[in-house]
Amino acid sequence: MIKRLAWAGLVLLSAHAAADTPASLMARYAQQAGVATSALSPARGEAFYRSEHSGKNGATQSCASCHTANPKQAGQTRVGKRIEPLAPSANPQRFTDAAKVEKWFRRNCMDVLQRECSAQEKGDFVAWLSKGV
């Protein structure tokens, strides 16, 4: 009995320890959007990143407003807190934890778009950042 419990615990730990990857997240978002992973568009992802929207306070903003025009560079929040680079090529920790990715998509999409991002938008965005931006 104890051996089975220990084995089950190891299996759960190893499954939890397995990091997500940009590719696995893209596959998940493509599936949620009902499209093939190959249908995700880096060009749409870049346009999404740079597009401007009326934010909560009516000011025009985009993802680049805080994350900078170059996602390989560190950004800054509205209150001056440093934001590590978005691009996995500059920050290998990006897109390695699905729960964190979802948390930040939810928060940032609500701030910038006043709605949650669609699975297609998320997939396109990760596809763009993953191509070595």
N, C-alpha and C positions, 0 to 999 in steps of 0.2 A: 504494500500500500504506500509506504513512504517513498519507495523507488518510483512508483507511478506519479506521485505528486511532484517529486523532484524533477522528473523527466518533463512533466507537463509545464512546470515552471520554467525550465530551460527553453522549451519550445516557444513559450510566450515571450520570454526575454529576447530570444534571437529574432523572433518575428518583429518585436517592437524596436530592436536595435537596427534592423535593416533600414537604411536611410532611403528616403524618396529621392528621385532624380528629376531633372527637368523633363527627360523623356517619359518617365512614368506619369508625371503630372499632365503632360500633353496628351498622353494616351487616355488618361482618365477624363480630361476635359473634352476631348474629341468624342469619346463614348457618350458622355452626358449631353453633348450637343447633337448627337446622332450623325456625326460625320466621320470620315476616315481621318486618321492622324495626318495623312498627306494633304488633306484639305485645309489644314491650319495654315494661315497666311502670315509670315513674318512682316510683309508689307502692311497688312491690316493692323498687326500688332504695333508697329511703329507709328502708324497714323493715329491709333487709339491713344498711345502714350503722349503724343504731341497735341492732340485735339484739345481745344479750350472749351470750357463749360462754365455756366454761372454756378458758383458755389453757394454754400449756406448763407453767406453774408452778401450775396449778390456780386461779389468780385469775380472776375474771370480767372479761372485756374485750370491747370492741367496736371498730369502726373509730373511733368518736367518742372512745374513750379517749385516743388520741394526736392525732387530727385535730380535736378539739373538736366540740361539738354543732352548731356553725355552720361548715359547710365553706368559708365565705367568710373565715374567720379563720385565722391561722397556728396551727399546733399545736406539739406538742413530743414528742420521743421519750422513752422511759423514762429515758434518760441525759441528758436536758436539751437535746438538739440541736433547733434550730428546724426545723419542717416548714412549707414554704410552703402557702398555702391550696389546697385541693383543687378548689374550684369554678372552672371556666374563666372565669366572669364576674369573679372576683377575681384570677385568675392565668392569663392568656392562654397561658402555656406548657404548661399541663396538657393532656394527651391530644393532643399534637402529635408524639409519637414512639412508634410501636407497640412497639418493642423495650423502651423504658423502662417503658411501661405494663405490658407483660407481666412484666417483672422485678419491679416493685413489687406487682402482683397476686399473683404467685407467692409472694413473700416475706411479704407481709402476710396473705394468706389462710392460709398455713401457720402463721403466728404466732397469728392470731386463731381460725381454724376448725380447725386441725390437719389441713387438707387443701387442695388447690387449689380455687379457685373454678370453678364451671361457666361455660360460655359465656353461659348465660342470666343468671346472677347478674352477670357482668361487664357484659353489655349493659344490664340493668336499672339497674345502678349508674351507668353513664355516661349513660344516658337521664335519670336523676334530676338528676345534676349539670349536665347540658347544658340543662336547661329554665330556667336562670336562678336557681337556688337562691341 
